[in-house]
């Protein structure tokens, strides 16, 4: 599996987890404000991670990749 395919699979996992958190917050609700903050923090972290991976891939050079 090349690095691009690997990252695409990671994107899919991040998107699924982000969607799950959104569903919990919007549809099911949270038991308290602390849980809400925690879930929103997790969602933001996942979105930031996805963007960081995209930014790294912009400068991706296969010659520099060490497995």
N, C-alpha and C positions, 0 to 999 in steps of 0.2 A: 504494500500500500504506500503510495507516495504521500508527501506531506500535505498536498492540497486536498486529497481525498480524506486524509485523516482529519484535517481542520474542518472540512464540511461535515463530517460525522460529529465532531465536537459542537459545531454550530447547531446541529439538529438536537442534540442533548440539551444544550443551553436553551434553545427555543422552547422545548418541551417543558423544562423546569420553570422557565419564566411564565409560560402559559398556565401551568398548574398553580403557581403562586397567585397569578392574577385571578384565576377562578376562585380560589379560596377566599381572597380578599373581597372580591366583588359579589360573588354569589353566596358563598357559605357564611361569610363574616368571620370576625375574629372574636375571641373571648374577652379581650381587653386591649387597651391601647399599646401595651408593651408587646403583645404578640403581633399587632398590626405593624409597629415600627420594625420589629425583627423581620417580618416577611418582606416589607418594602425594602429594607436594607439588603436582604438576600437577593431580591429582584434586581436592585441597582447594581450590586456586585456582579451578577451574571451578565447584565447588559454591558458593564464596563469591561469585563473579561472578553466578551465577544468582540468589542471594538478594539481592544488591545491586540487580539489575535489578528484581526483584519489589518491593523496598522503594521504589525510585524511582517505580514505576508506581502505587503506592498514593496518591501525592500528585500524580499526573499531571494537568495542566491543559492541554487542547488549545490554549488561548489563549496559553500561554507557550511553546509549541513553535515553534522557529524552524528552518526547513529550509535 
